[in-house]
Amino acid sequence: MPNKNYERYQELMVKIKDIESAAGLMNWDQEVNLPSKAGNSRGQQLSPLMMIKEPMLSAPWRIWRKRRNIPRILSSN
């Protein structure tokens, strides 16, 4: 029987990779095709992606800390 936590971890990593791929494409487009006056708009488009990604990156640590009863005060997340 597969480990449920590992499956959740794999699913989370796929979602993070998808976000990184979208951001990478947007960054590439910014460097290659984006009109010079559209930089602010692109920043506004990329910002929410990074805001979604950051908590996802810390999720495995939060799960690990919770399972081992490590108080939040002892950790940065």
N, C-alpha and C positions, 0 to 999 in steps of 0.2 A: 504494500500500500504506500503510495507516494506521501511524502511529508507535506502537509497542508501549508506549513509556514514557508517551506521552500517554493511551493507553487505560487504563493502570494508574492514572495520575493521576486520570482521570475516575471510574474505579471507586472509588478511595479517597475522592474528594470526595462521591460519592453515599452511601457508608457513613457518612462524617462528618455529612452532612446528616440522615441517618436517626437517628443518635444525638442530634443537636441537636433534632430534632423530638420524639423521645420525651422528652427532658429538658424541653423547652418545655411539652409537655402535662402532665408531672408537676408542673412549677412552677405552671402555670395552675391545676391541680386543687388544689394546696396553697393557693393564694391564695383560691380560690372555694369549694371543697367540703370540704377536709380537716378532720377534727375537731381541736380544739385540742391534744389529747394525742398526736396521731399525727405530730407534726413530726419527732421523732427517727427514727422509722421511715422517713419520706420521705427524710431525709438519708442514711440507710443505703442506700436504693434508688438515689438519685441518684449517690452517690459512685462506685460501680463504672462507671457510664456515663462519668463524667468521666475515670476512670483509663484507660478504653479509648480515649477520644477524644484525649487529650493526645499519646501517642506517634504516633498517626495524623497529627496536625497537623505533627509534625516530620519525618515520613517523606520528603516531597519534598526537604527540605533535606538529610537524610542521604544520599539517593540522589545529589543534585547534588554534595555534598562528596566522596563516594566516587569518583565519575566523574572529578573534577578533581584527585584525590589531595591534597586539603587535609587536613593532619594534624588529628586530633581536638583536639589541644592548642590549635590556633588558632581553634577554633570552640566554641560553647557546647553543642552536641549531639554 
